[in-house]
Amino acid sequence: MVVYQIDGRSMVPRMNEKVMAGLGKDLSETGRLSVSGVEAALKALARYSAICSSLGVTHVTAIATAAARDAEDGPEFCEAIERVSGFKVRILSGVEEAKFAALGVVAAQRDPVGLIGDLGGSSLELIHTERGALGEGRTYKLGPLALQDRDEGGAAKLEAYVTETLTAQGGIAQCPNFYAVGGAWRAIASLHMELNNYPLRVLQAYTIPASEAIELCDLIMDRKKRPDSLIKSVAGKRAATLEYTALALKCVLKLSGAEQMITSANGVREGFVFDGMDPETKTLDPLFAGVSRLARLDQRQIGFARGLQVFTADILAALPSVFPDDPQTEKRLHEAAFILADIGAIMHPDHRSDIARQIVLRGPYTGTNHAGRIYLGLITGIRYYRKFEAGELEQGRLTAEQIDRAKTIALLIRVAAEFSGRTERILKRASIRIEGDQLIFALQKRHQNLISEGVIKRLGHAAAHMGLTPVVE
């Protein structure tokens, strides 16, 4: 169960709890849902109903997927749910499940291109997307519980079965990216983080080169060499079926020719919520919506962010892009940095740099990848502490040029904040530009009294970093 707070384009989980009921266990043999799984699910749903009432949740949607869809007693199970919880359940078709999983990715990624795969306990849904437009979804009975039930002839035979199943119905078209949806595949991404000592434990948009993902899948499937204790620690209850999860992932990556696996924290639930938004809201940028919600902006802060865009526009237009493959990415990240420019305002000055940076690094927002998060975190760290230095995390994911640009942006924000008191009204009275070897801060003579020693000092810091001479005119 997930309880969301919806704020325009932003959806923030306020409560997120999962019960691994195993409804589809033995489904391929019996045609019916697991008795123990049904008992666990009904108990959990009765509890969820009470929690929703206590929280004052205004709208509840209950959906069921492959296990309830395929089991002969699926409708009976849904009736039992309504009796114990009051929730009226909608059983999604395979095509609908693929669609909503894909919309979950679209809700979190800017113009995704590639193949989206949602792995549940009993089924795998695949659907292609081209910059957010969805193709036809397909469903396969290749979930880890289904594969576990078929595991009688050895690994090679099971892999051949998965490959044959995926190549039927026209096969899988080649694509550059594979977006992995579902907790089982997120467990593999978590294991990759653990094995590589990756410091930013945020699964959303965590990217793994396909070759590394396939190598990890082979390790998970090797019952003699795999690190079982680590797998159990990372995957929890999913550990028992993680080798089947890995098999499905390996086959999809090999058949699709994807260059990388991109982990999605969003899935069917988020896609369902996104589908219910009005068309205008859907067009909003998820990054801006997310960081605005994270920063909890008031009207003054909104104005300051707007003022920063204008204040820095001439300089940013004059500088070469440090994201040459996608200059639009740089523009979006800078706008997001301006939205976040006051996020540490109420924090203790001795700690605000570290705390604000950590919030930006790990906050519940989407619309960018890990490099984008790290870039925004670095800007935030320097914005509150000029001497903040890029560490292993930044140096491992950002280029030297991107690190340098992040410092430039942060130092310009510091100039603007000192001059204006973090208000748009005063910031409008000044401009800043590069002219030859000078960094010129300009304002009308009648406003010269707004220049302080602090402004001159911060202007000097920005100019020194850029290799320019500071000038006030």
Contacts in CASP RR format, 6 or more apart in sequence:
PFRMAT RR
TARGET T0000
AUTHOR 0000-0000-0000
METHOD contacts of the structure
MODEL  1
MVVYQIDGRSMVPRMNEKVMAGLGKDLSETGRLSVSGVEAALKALARYSA
ICSSLGVTHVTAIATAAARDAEDGPEFCEAIERVSGFKVRILSGVEEAKF
AALGVVAAQRDPVGLIGDLGGSSLELIHTERGALGEGRTYKLGPLALQDR
DEGGAAKLEAYVTETLTAQGGIAQCPNFYAVGGAWRAIASLHMELNNYPL
RVLQAYTIPASEAIELCDLIMDRKKRPDSLIKSVAGKRAATLEYTALALK
CVLKLSGAEQMITSANGVREGFVFDGMDPETKTLDPLFAGVSRLARLDQR
QIGFARGLQVFTADILAALPSVFPDDPQTEKRLHEAAFILADIGAIMHPD
HRSDIARQIVLRGPYTGTNHAGRIYLGLITGIRYYRKFEAGELEQGRLTA
EQIDRAKTIALLIRVAAEFSGRTERILKRASIRIEGDQLIFALQKRHQNL
ISEGVIKRLGHAAAHMGLTPVVE
1 15 0 8 1.000
1 16 0 8 1.000
1 17 0 8 1.000
1 18 0 8 1.000
1 44 0 8 1.000
1 48 0 8 1.000
1 51 0 8 1.000
1 52 0 8 1.000
2 13 0 8 1.000
2 15 0 8 1.000
2 16 0 8 1.000
2 17 0 8 1.000
2 269 0 8 1.000
3 13 0 8 1.000
3 14 0 8 1.000
3 15 0 8 1.000
3 16 0 8 1.000
3 51 0 8 1.000
3 52 0 8 1.000
3 55 0 8 1.000
3 57 0 8 1.000
4 11 0 8 1.000
4 12 0 8 1.000
4 13 0 8 1.000
4 14 0 8 1.000
4 273 0 8 1.000
5 11 0 8 1.000
5 12 0 8 1.000
5 14 0 8 1.000
6 273 0 8 1.000
7 289 0 8 1.000
7 293 0 8 1.000
8 277 0 8 1.000
8 281 0 8 1.000
8 284 0 8 1.000
8 289 0 8 1.000
9 277 0 8 1.000
9 281 0 8 1.000
9 282 0 8 1.000
9 284 0 8 1.000
9 285 0 8 1.000
9 286 0 8 1.000
9 289 0 8 1.000
9 290 0 8 1.000
10 286 0 8 1.000
10 289 0 8 1.000
10 290 0 8 1.000
10 292 0 8 1.000
10 293 0 8 1.000
10 365 0 8 1.000
11 107 0 8 1.000
11 270 0 8 1.000
11 273 0 8 1.000
11 274 0 8 1.000
12 293 0 8 1.000
12 364 0 8 1.000
13 364 0 8 1.000
14 55 0 8 1.000
15 51 0 8 1.000
15 55 0 8 1.000
17 48 0 8 1.000
19 40 0 8 1.000
19 41 0 8 1.000
19 44 0 8 1.000
20 237 0 8 1.000
20 238 0 8 1.000
21 34 0 8 1.000
21 37 0 8 1.000
21 38 0 8 1.000
21 40 0 8 1.000
21 41 0 8 1.000
21 44 0 8 1.000
22 34 0 8 1.000
22 37 0 8 1.000
22 40 0 8 1.000
22 67 0 8 1.000
22 121 0 8 1.000
22 145 0 8 1.000
23 33 0 8 1.000
23 34 0 8 1.000
23 37 0 8 1.000
23 38 0 8 1.000
23 41 0 8 1.000
23 67 0 8 1.000
23 68 0 8 1.000
23 71 0 8 1.000
23 77 0 8 1.000
23 122 0 8 1.000
24 33 0 8 1.000
24 34 0 8 1.000
24 66 0 8 1.000
24 67 0 8 1.000
24 71 0 8 1.000
24 121 0 8 1.000
24 122 0 8 1.000
24 145 0 8 1.000
24 146 0 8 1.000
25 34 0 8 1.000
25 37 0 8 1.000
25 145 0 8 1.000
26 34 0 8 1.000
26 149 0 8 1.000
27 33 0 8 1.000
27 34 0 8 1.000
27 67 0 8 1.000
27 70 0 8 1.000
27 71 0 8 1.000
27 122 0 8 1.000
27 145 0 8 1.000
27 146 0 8 1.000
27 149 0 8 1.000
28 141 0 8 1.000
28 146 0 8 1.000
28 149 0 8 1.000
28 150 0 8 1.000
29 149 0 8 1.000
31 70 0 8 1.000
31 71 0 8 1.000
31 72 0 8 1.000
32 71 0 8 1.000
32 72 0 8 1.000
32 73 0 8 1.000
33 67 0 8 1.000
33 68 0 8 1.000
33 71 0 8 1.000
33 73 0 8 1.000
33 74 0 8 1.000
33 77 0 8 1.000
38 77 0 8 1.000
38 80 0 8 1.000
41 77 0 8 1.000
41 81 0 8 1.000
42 80 0 8 1.000
42 81 0 8 1.000
42 84 0 8 1.000
45 62 0 8 1.000
45 81 0 8 1.000
45 84 0 8 1.000
45 85 0 8 1.000
45 87 0 8 1.000
46 84 0 8 1.000
46 85 0 8 1.000
48 85 0 8 1.000
49 84 0 8 1.000
49 85 0 8 1.000
49 86 0 8 1.000
49 87 0 8 1.000
52 60 0 8 1.000
60 87 0 8 1.000
61 90 0 8 1.000
61 272 0 8 1.000
62 81 0 8 1.000
62 85 0 8 1.000
62 87 0 8 1.000
62 88 0 8 1.000
62 89 0 8 1.000
62 90 0 8 1.000
63 89 0 8 1.000
63 90 0 8 1.000
63 91 0 8 1.000
63 92 0 8 1.000
63 268 0 8 1.000
63 269 0 8 1.000
63 272 0 8 1.000
64 74 0 8 1.000
64 77 0 8 1.000
64 78 0 8 1.000
64 89 0 8 1.000
64 90 0 8 1.000
64 91 0 8 1.000
64 92 0 8 1.000
65 91 0 8 1.000
65 92 0 8 1.000
65 94 0 8 1.000
65 97 0 8 1.000
65 120 0 8 1.000
65 122 0 8 1.000
65 123 0 8 1.000
65 268 0 8 1.000
66 94 0 8 1.000
66 97 0 8 1.000
66 120 0 8 1.000
66 121 0 8 1.000
66 122 0 8 1.000
66 123 0 8 1.000
66 139 0 8 1.000
66 141 0 8 1.000
66 143 0 8 1.000
67 74 0 8 1.000
67 121 0 8 1.000
67 122 0 8 1.000
68 74 0 8 1.000
68 77 0 8 1.000
68 78 0 8 1.000
68 89 0 8 1.000
68 91 0 8 1.000
69 91 0 8 1.000
69 92 0 8 1.000
69 93 0 8 1.000
69 94 0 8 1.000
70 122 0 8 1.000
70 123 0 8 1.000
70 141 0 8 1.000
71 77 0 8 1.000
74 91 0 8 1.000
75 91 0 8 1.000
78 89 0 8 1.000
78 91 0 8 1.000
81 87 0 8 1.000
81 89 0 8 1.000
82 88 0 8 1.000
82 89 0 8 1.000
92 100 0 8 1.000
92 268 0 8 1.000
94 123 0 8 1.000
94 125 0 8 1.000
94 137 0 8 1.000
94 139 0 8 1.000
95 136 0 8 1.000
95 137 0 8 1.000
95 138 0 8 1.000
95 139 0 8 1.000
97 118 0 8 1.000
97 123 0 8 1.000
97 125 0 8 1.000
97 139 0 8 1.000
97 268 0 8 1.000
98 116 0 8 1.000
98 117 0 8 1.000
98 118 0 8 1.000
98 125 0 8 1.000
98 126 0 8 1.000
98 127 0 8 1.000
98 137 0 8 1.000
98 138 0 8 1.000
98 139 0 8 1.000
99 127 0 8 1.000
99 134 0 8 1.000
99 137 0 8 1.000
100 267 0 8 1.000
100 268 0 8 1.000
100 269 0 8 1.000
100 271 0 8 1.000
100 272 0 8 1.000
100 275 0 8 1.000
101 116 0 8 1.000
101 117 0 8 1.000
101 118 0 8 1.000
101 125 0 8 1.000
101 127 0 8 1.000
101 181 0 8 1.000
101 182 0 8 1.000
101 267 0 8 1.000
101 268 0 8 1.000
101 271 0 8 1.000
102 116 0 8 1.000
102 118 0 8 1.000
102 127 0 8 1.000
102 129 0 8 1.000
102 134 0 8 1.000
102 137 0 8 1.000
102 271 0 8 1.000
103 134 0 8 1.000
103 270 0 8 1.000
103 271 0 8 1.000
103 272 0 8 1.000
103 274 0 8 1.000
103 275 0 8 1.000
104 181 0 8 1.000
104 264 0 8 1.000
104 266 0 8 1.000
104 267 0 8 1.000
104 268 0 8 1.000
104 270 0 8 1.000
104 271 0 8 1.000
104 274 0 8 1.000
105 112 0 8 1.000
105 116 0 8 1.000
105 129 0 8 1.000
105 179 0 8 1.000
105 181 0 8 1.000
105 264 0 8 1.000
105 266 0 8 1.000
105 267 0 8 1.000
106 112 0 8 1.000
106 129 0 8 1.000
106 132 0 8 1.000
106 134 0 8 1.000
106 271 0 8 1.000
106 274 0 8 1.000
107 266 0 8 1.000
107 270 0 8 1.000
107 271 0 8 1.000
107 273 0 8 1.000
107 274 0 8 1.000
107 286 0 8 1.000
107 366 0 8 1.000
108 204 0 8 1.000
108 205 0 8 1.000
108 264 0 8 1.000
108 265 0 8 1.000
108 266 0 8 1.000
108 270 0 8 1.000
108 286 0 8 1.000
108 366 0 8 1.000
108 367 0 8 1.000
109 179 0 8 1.000
109 205 0 8 1.000
109 262 0 8 1.000
109 264 0 8 1.000
109 286 0 8 1.000
109 366 0 8 1.000
109 367 0 8 1.000
110 285 0 8 1.000
110 286 0 8 1.000
110 287 0 8 1.000
110 332 0 8 1.000
110 367 0 8 1.000
110 368 0 8 1.000
111 131 0 8 1.000
111 132 0 8 1.000
112 129 0 8 1.000
112 131 0 8 1.000
112 132 0 8 1.000
112 177 0 8 1.000
112 179 0 8 1.000
113 129 0 8 1.000
113 130 0 8 1.000
113 131 0 8 1.000
113 132 0 8 1.000
113 175 0 8 1.000
113 176 0 8 1.000
113 177 0 8 1.000
114 128 0 8 1.000
114 129 0 8 1.000
114 130 0 8 1.000
114 175 0 8 1.000
114 176 0 8 1.000
114 177 0 8 1.000
114 178 0 8 1.000
114 179 0 8 1.000
114 258 0 8 1.000
115 126 0 8 1.000
115 127 0 8 1.000
115 128 0 8 1.000
115 129 0 8 1.000
115 172 0 8 1.000
115 173 0 8 1.000
115 175 0 8 1.000
115 177 0 8 1.000
115 178 0 8 1.000
115 179 0 8 1.000
115 252 0 8 1.000
115 256 0 8 1.000
115 258 0 8 1.000
116 126 0 8 1.000
116 127 0 8 1.000
116 128 0 8 1.000
116 129 0 8 1.000
116 178 0 8 1.000
116 179 0 8 1.000
116 181 0 8 1.000
116 264 0 8 1.000
117 124 0 8 1.000
117 125 0 8 1.000
117 126 0 8 1.000
117 127 0 8 1.000
117 178 0 8 1.000
117 179 0 8 1.000
117 180 0 8 1.000
117 181 0 8 1.000
117 252 0 8 1.000
118 124 0 8 1.000
118 125 0 8 1.000
118 181 0 8 1.000
118 182 0 8 1.000
118 267 0 8 1.000
118 268 0 8 1.000
119 142 0 8 1.000
119 143 0 8 1.000
119 144 0 8 1.000
119 180 0 8 1.000
119 181 0 8 1.000
119 182 0 8 1.000
119 183 0 8 1.000
119 184 0 8 1.000
119 185 0 8 1.000
119 245 0 8 1.000
119 248 0 8 1.000
119 249 0 8 1.000
120 143 0 8 1.000
120 144 0 8 1.000
120 182 0 8 1.000
120 183 0 8 1.000
120 184 0 8 1.000
121 143 0 8 1.000
121 144 0 8 1.000
121 145 0 8 1.000
121 146 0 8 1.000
121 184 0 8 1.000
121 241 0 8 1.000
122 141 0 8 1.000
122 143 0 8 1.000
122 145 0 8 1.000
122 146 0 8 1.000
123 139 0 8 1.000
123 140 0 8 1.000
123 141 0 8 1.000
123 142 0 8 1.000
123 143 0 8 1.000
123 146 0 8 1.000
124 139 0 8 1.000
124 140 0 8 1.000
124 141 0 8 1.000
124 142 0 8 1.000
124 143 0 8 1.000
124 248 0 8 1.000
124 252 0 8 1.000
125 137 0 8 1.000
125 138 0 8 1.000
125 139 0 8 1.000
125 140 0 8 1.000
126 137 0 8 1.000
126 138 0 8 1.000
126 139 0 8 1.000
126 140 0 8 1.000
126 172 0 8 1.000
126 252 0 8 1.000
127 134 0 8 1.000
127 135 0 8 1.000
127 136 0 8 1.000
127 137 0 8 1.000
127 138 0 8 1.000
128 134 0 8 1.000
128 135 0 8 1.000
128 173 0 8 1.000
128 175 0 8 1.000
129 135 0 8 1.000
129 179 0 8 1.000
138 169 0 8 1.000
140 165 0 8 1.000
140 166 0 8 1.000
141 165 0 8 1.000
142 162 0 8 1.000
142 165 0 8 1.000
142 166 0 8 1.000
142 248 0 8 1.000
143 184 0 8 1.000
143 244 0 8 1.000
143 245 0 8 1.000
143 248 0 8 1.000
144 184 0 8 1.000
144 238 0 8 1.000
144 241 0 8 1.000
144 242 0 8 1.000
144 244 0 8 1.000
144 245 0 8 1.000
144 248 0 8 1.000
145 241 0 8 1.000
145 244 0 8 1.000
147 158 0 8 1.000
147 162 0 8 1.000
147 241 0 8 1.000
147 244 0 8 1.000
147 247 0 8 1.000
147 248 0 8 1.000
148 241 0 8 1.000
148 244 0 8 1.000
150 158 0 8 1.000
150 161 0 8 1.000
151 158 0 8 1.000
151 244 0 8 1.000
155 221 0 8 1.000
155 247 0 8 1.000
158 247 0 8 1.000
159 247 0 8 1.000
159 250 0 8 1.000
159 251 0 8 1.000
162 247 0 8 1.000
162 248 0 8 1.000
162 251 0 8 1.000
163 251 0 8 1.000
163 255 0 8 1.000
166 172 0 8 1.000
166 251 0 8 1.000
166 252 0 8 1.000
166 255 0 8 1.000
167 255 0 8 1.000
171 255 0 8 1.000
172 252 0 8 1.000
172 255 0 8 1.000
172 256 0 8 1.000
173 256 0 8 1.000
174 256 0 8 1.000
174 257 0 8 1.000
175 256 0 8 1.000
175 257 0 8 1.000
175 258 0 8 1.000
176 258 0 8 1.000
176 259 0 8 1.000
176 260 0 8 1.000
177 258 0 8 1.000
177 259 0 8 1.000
177 260 0 8 1.000
177 262 0 8 1.000
178 210 0 8 1.000
178 252 0 8 1.000
178 253 0 8 1.000
178 256 0 8 1.000
178 258 0 8 1.000
178 260 0 8 1.000
178 261 0 8 1.000
178 262 0 8 1.000
179 262 0 8 1.000
179 264 0 8 1.000
180 186 0 8 1.000
180 188 0 8 1.000
180 189 0 8 1.000
180 249 0 8 1.000
180 261 0 8 1.000
180 262 0 8 1.000
180 263 0 8 1.000
180 264 0 8 1.000
181 264 0 8 1.000
181 266 0 8 1.000
181 267 0 8 1.000
181 268 0 8 1.000
182 264 0 8 1.000
182 267 0 8 1.000
183 238 0 8 1.000
184 238 0 8 1.000
184 241 0 8 1.000
184 242 0 8 1.000
184 245 0 8 1.000
185 245 0 8 1.000
185 249 0 8 1.000
185 261 0 8 1.000
185 263 0 8 1.000
186 203 0 8 1.000
186 263 0 8 1.000
186 265 0 8 1.000
187 234 0 8 1.000
187 235 0 8 1.000
187 236 0 8 1.000
187 238 0 8 1.000
187 239 0 8 1.000
187 242 0 8 1.000
187 245 0 8 1.000
188 213 0 8 1.000
188 216 0 8 1.000
188 217 0 8 1.000
188 220 0 8 1.000
188 242 0 8 1.000
188 245 0 8 1.000
188 246 0 8 1.000
188 249 0 8 1.000
189 203 0 8 1.000
189 206 0 8 1.000
189 208 0 8 1.000
189 261 0 8 1.000
189 263 0 8 1.000
190 201 0 8 1.000
190 203 0 8 1.000
190 234 0 8 1.000
190 235 0 8 1.000
191 216 0 8 1.000
191 220 0 8 1.000
191 230 0 8 1.000
191 231 0 8 1.000
191 234 0 8 1.000
191 235 0 8 1.000
192 198 0 8 1.000
192 206 0 8 1.000
192 208 0 8 1.000
192 212 0 8 1.000
192 213 0 8 1.000
192 216 0 8 1.000
193 201 0 8 1.000
193 206 0 8 1.000
194 230 0 8 1.000
194 234 0 8 1.000
195 216 0 8 1.000
195 230 0 8 1.000
199 392 0 8 1.000
199 393 0 8 1.000
200 361 0 8 1.000
200 362 0 8 1.000
200 370 0 8 1.000
200 373 0 8 1.000
200 374 0 8 1.000
200 393 0 8 1.000
201 362 0 8 1.000
202 361 0 8 1.000
202 362 0 8 1.000
202 363 0 8 1.000
202 370 0 8 1.000
202 373 0 8 1.000
203 263 0 8 1.000
203 265 0 8 1.000
204 263 0 8 1.000
204 264 0 8 1.000
204 265 0 8 1.000
204 266 0 8 1.000
204 366 0 8 1.000
205 262 0 8 1.000
205 263 0 8 1.000
205 264 0 8 1.000
205 366 0 8 1.000
205 367 0 8 1.000
205 368 0 8 1.000
205 369 0 8 1.000
205 370 0 8 1.000
206 262 0 8 1.000
206 263 0 8 1.000
206 370 0 8 1.000
207 260 0 8 1.000
207 261 0 8 1.000
207 262 0 8 1.000
207 263 0 8 1.000
207 369 0 8 1.000
207 370 0 8 1.000
208 216 0 8 1.000
208 260 0 8 1.000
208 261 0 8 1.000
208 263 0 8 1.000
209 259 0 8 1.000
209 260 0 8 1.000
209 261 0 8 1.000
210 253 0 8 1.000
210 257 0 8 1.000
210 258 0 8 1.000
210 259 0 8 1.000
210 260 0 8 1.000
210 261 0 8 1.000
213 249 0 8 1.000
213 250 0 8 1.000
213 253 0 8 1.000
213 261 0 8 1.000
214 250 0 8 1.000
214 253 0 8 1.000
214 254 0 8 1.000
216 246 0 8 1.000
217 246 0 8 1.000
217 247 0 8 1.000
217 249 0 8 1.000
217 250 0 8 1.000
217 253 0 8 1.000
218 246 0 8 1.000
218 250 0 8 1.000
219 225 0 8 1.000
219 226 0 8 1.000
219 227 0 8 1.000
220 226 0 8 1.000
220 231 0 8 1.000
220 242 0 8 1.000
220 243 0 8 1.000
220 245 0 8 1.000
220 246 0 8 1.000
221 243 0 8 1.000
221 246 0 8 1.000
221 247 0 8 1.000
221 250 0 8 1.000
223 243 0 8 1.000
226 243 0 8 1.000
228 239 0 8 1.000
231 239 0 8 1.000
231 242 0 8 1.000
232 239 0 8 1.000
235 242 0 8 1.000
238 245 0 8 1.000
249 261 0 8 1.000
252 258 0 8 1.000
253 261 0 8 1.000
262 369 0 8 1.000
265 366 0 8 1.000
266 366 0 8 1.000
274 282 0 8 1.000
285 332 0 8 1.000
285 367 0 8 1.000
286 365 0 8 1.000
286 366 0 8 1.000
286 367 0 8 1.000
287 332 0 8 1.000
287 333 0 8 1.000
287 336 0 8 1.000
287 365 0 8 1.000
287 366 0 8 1.000
287 367 0 8 1.000
287 368 0 8 1.000
288 332 0 8 1.000
288 335 0 8 1.000
288 336 0 8 1.000
288 339 0 8 1.000
289 365 0 8 1.000
290 364 0 8 1.000
290 365 0 8 1.000
290 366 0 8 1.000
290 367 0 8 1.000
291 336 0 8 1.000
291 339 0 8 1.000
291 340 0 8 1.000
291 360 0 8 1.000
291 365 0 8 1.000
291 376 0 8 1.000
292 339 0 8 1.000
293 365 0 8 1.000
294 340 0 8 1.000
294 343 0 8 1.000
294 359 0 8 1.000
294 360 0 8 1.000
294 363 0 8 1.000
294 364 0 8 1.000
294 365 0 8 1.000
295 301 0 8 1.000
295 339 0 8 1.000
295 340 0 8 1.000
295 342 0 8 1.000
295 343 0 8 1.000
297 305 0 8 1.000
297 339 0 8 1.000
297 342 0 8 1.000
300 422 0 8 1.000
300 423 0 8 1.000
300 424 0 8 1.000
301 342 0 8 1.000
301 345 0 8 1.000
301 422 0 8 1.000
303 423 0 8 1.000
303 424 0 8 1.000
304 338 0 8 1.000
304 341 0 8 1.000
304 342 0 8 1.000
304 417 0 8 1.000
304 420 0 8 1.000
304 422 0 8 1.000
304 423 0 8 1.000
304 424 0 8 1.000
304 427 0 8 1.000
305 335 0 8 1.000
305 338 0 8 1.000
305 339 0 8 1.000
305 341 0 8 1.000
305 342 0 8 1.000
306 338 0 8 1.000
306 424 0 8 1.000
307 338 0 8 1.000
307 416 0 8 1.000
307 424 0 8 1.000
307 427 0 8 1.000
307 428 0 8 1.000
308 338 0 8 1.000
308 341 0 8 1.000
308 413 0 8 1.000
308 416 0 8 1.000
308 427 0 8 1.000
309 334 0 8 1.000
309 335 0 8 1.000
309 338 0 8 1.000
310 427 0 8 1.000
310 428 0 8 1.000
311 412 0 8 1.000
311 416 0 8 1.000
311 427 0 8 1.000
311 430 0 8 1.000
311 431 0 8 1.000
311 432 0 8 1.000
312 334 0 8 1.000
312 338 0 8 1.000
312 409 0 8 1.000
312 412 0 8 1.000
312 416 0 8 1.000
312 432 0 8 1.000
314 431 0 8 1.000
314 432 0 8 1.000
314 433 0 8 1.000
314 434 0 8 1.000
315 412 0 8 1.000
315 432 0 8 1.000
315 433 0 8 1.000
315 434 0 8 1.000
316 334 0 8 1.000
318 433 0 8 1.000
318 434 0 8 1.000
319 405 0 8 1.000
319 408 0 8 1.000
321 327 0 8 1.000
321 330 0 8 1.000
322 330 0 8 1.000
322 399 0 8 1.000
322 401 0 8 1.000
322 402 0 8 1.000
322 404 0 8 1.000
322 405 0 8 1.000
323 329 0 8 1.000
323 330 0 8 1.000
323 333 0 8 1.000
323 402 0 8 1.000
329 368 0 8 1.000
329 372 0 8 1.000
330 405 0 8 1.000
332 368 0 8 1.000
333 368 0 8 1.000
333 372 0 8 1.000
333 375 0 8 1.000
333 376 0 8 1.000
334 409 0 8 1.000
336 368 0 8 1.000
336 376 0 8 1.000
337 376 0 8 1.000
337 379 0 8 1.000
337 380 0 8 1.000
337 383 0 8 1.000
337 409 0 8 1.000
337 410 0 8 1.000
337 413 0 8 1.000
338 413 0 8 1.000
340 356 0 8 1.000
340 360 0 8 1.000
340 376 0 8 1.000
340 379 0 8 1.000
340 380 0 8 1.000
341 383 0 8 1.000
341 413 0 8 1.000
341 417 0 8 1.000
341 422 0 8 1.000
342 417 0 8 1.000
342 422 0 8 1.000
343 356 0 8 1.000
343 359 0 8 1.000
343 360 0 8 1.000
343 380 0 8 1.000
344 352 0 8 1.000
344 355 0 8 1.000
344 356 0 8 1.000
344 384 0 8 1.000
345 422 0 8 1.000
347 355 0 8 1.000
347 356 0 8 1.000
352 384 0 8 1.000
353 380 0 8 1.000
353 381 0 8 1.000
353 382 0 8 1.000
353 383 0 8 1.000
353 384 0 8 1.000
353 385 0 8 1.000
353 388 0 8 1.000
354 381 0 8 1.000
356 380 0 8 1.000
356 381 0 8 1.000
356 383 0 8 1.000
356 384 0 8 1.000
357 377 0 8 1.000
357 378 0 8 1.000
357 380 0 8 1.000
357 381 0 8 1.000
357 384 0 8 1.000
357 388 0 8 1.000
360 373 0 8 1.000
360 376 0 8 1.000
360 377 0 8 1.000
360 380 0 8 1.000
361 373 0 8 1.000
361 374 0 8 1.000
361 376 0 8 1.000
361 377 0 8 1.000
368 376 0 8 1.000
370 397 0 8 1.000
371 397 0 8 1.000
371 398 0 8 1.000
371 402 0 8 1.000
374 393 0 8 1.000
374 394 0 8 1.000
374 397 0 8 1.000
374 398 0 8 1.000
375 398 0 8 1.000
375 402 0 8 1.000
375 406 0 8 1.000
378 388 0 8 1.000
378 390 0 8 1.000
378 394 0 8 1.000
378 398 0 8 1.000
378 403 0 8 1.000
378 406 0 8 1.000
378 407 0 8 1.000
378 410 0 8 1.000
379 406 0 8 1.000
379 409 0 8 1.000
379 410 0 8 1.000
379 413 0 8 1.000
380 410 0 8 1.000
381 388 0 8 1.000
381 410 0 8 1.000
382 388 0 8 1.000
382 406 0 8 1.000
382 407 0 8 1.000
382 410 0 8 1.000
382 411 0 8 1.000
383 410 0 8 1.000
383 413 0 8 1.000
383 414 0 8 1.000
383 417 0 8 1.000
386 411 0 8 1.000
386 414 0 8 1.000
386 461 0 8 1.000
390 398 0 8 1.000
390 403 0 8 1.000
390 406 0 8 1.000
394 403 0 8 1.000
394 406 0 8 1.000
395 403 0 8 1.000
398 406 0 8 1.000
407 465 0 8 1.000
408 462 0 8 1.000
408 465 0 8 1.000
408 466 0 8 1.000
411 458 0 8 1.000
411 461 0 8 1.000
411 462 0 8 1.000
411 465 0 8 1.000
412 432 0 8 1.000
412 462 0 8 1.000
414 458 0 8 1.000
414 461 0 8 1.000
414 462 0 8 1.000
415 432 0 8 1.000
415 441 0 8 1.000
415 455 0 8 1.000
415 458 0 8 1.000
415 459 0 8 1.000
415 462 0 8 1.000
416 427 0 8 1.000
418 452 0 8 1.000
418 454 0 8 1.000
418 455 0 8 1.000
418 458 0 8 1.000
419 426 0 8 1.000
419 427 0 8 1.000
419 430 0 8 1.000
419 450 0 8 1.000
419 451 0 8 1.000
419 452 0 8 1.000
419 455 0 8 1.000
420 426 0 8 1.000
420 427 0 8 1.000
420 430 0 8 1.000
426 450 0 8 1.000
429 443 0 8 1.000
429 444 0 8 1.000
429 447 0 8 1.000
429 450 0 8 1.000
430 441 0 8 1.000
430 442 0 8 1.000
430 443 0 8 1.000
430 447 0 8 1.000
430 450 0 8 1.000
431 441 0 8 1.000
431 442 0 8 1.000
431 443 0 8 1.000
432 439 0 8 1.000
432 440 0 8 1.000
432 441 0 8 1.000
432 442 0 8 1.000
433 439 0 8 1.000
433 440 0 8 1.000
433 442 0 8 1.000
434 440 0 8 1.000
434 466 0 8 1.000
434 468 0 8 1.000
436 468 0 8 1.000
437 467 0 8 1.000
437 468 0 8 1.000
437 469 0 8 1.000
438 463 0 8 1.000
438 468 0 8 1.000
438 469 0 8 1.000
438 470 0 8 1.000
438 471 0 8 1.000
439 459 0 8 1.000
439 460 0 8 1.000
439 462 0 8 1.000
439 463 0 8 1.000
439 466 0 8 1.000
439 468 0 8 1.000
439 469 0 8 1.000
439 470 0 8 1.000
439 471 0 8 1.000
440 471 0 8 1.000
440 472 0 8 1.000
440 473 0 8 1.000
441 455 0 8 1.000
441 459 0 8 1.000
441 470 0 8 1.000
441 471 0 8 1.000
441 472 0 8 1.000
441 473 0 8 1.000
442 472 0 8 1.000
442 473 0 8 1.000
443 450 0 8 1.000
443 451 0 8 1.000
451 472 0 8 1.000
456 470 0 8 1.000
456 472 0 8 1.000
459 470 0 8 1.000
459 472 0 8 1.000
460 470 0 8 1.000
462 470 0 8 1.000
463 469 0 8 1.000
463 470 0 8 1.000
464 470 0 8 1.000
END
